[in-house]
């Protein structure tokens, strides 16, 4: 597996979701606090609800601007804590599509989605 993965969350019917064809997921929702963490972390990203880039890794990487710390397992998913926001969020069993086991820390980078123009 890659050490840094990237997804592009966006809002669909008022909820943060993401698609990732590589792992066969479409409109996978962020729920139970992760949606609140995303909302706060994207406040400064223009039009984030239309899509932004979220890089994540179990290893430190240059430019990371967020961090989640593992707390506990529940119902096949895992609870993580963001100390800066003093917020907890649940990551669904979909996490296993990216990591063999839940990492103790997940480093994040929230940034605007790159727009490429051809021609």
Beta strands, then each sheet from edge to edge (+ up, - down):
strand 1: 5-7
strand 2: 10-12
strand 3: 15-20
strand 4: 25-29
strand 5: 52-57
strand 6: 66-74
strand 7: 77-82
strand 8: 87-91
strand 9: 105-112
sheet 1: 1+ 5- 9+ 6- 7+ 8-
sheet 2: 2+ 3- 4+
end
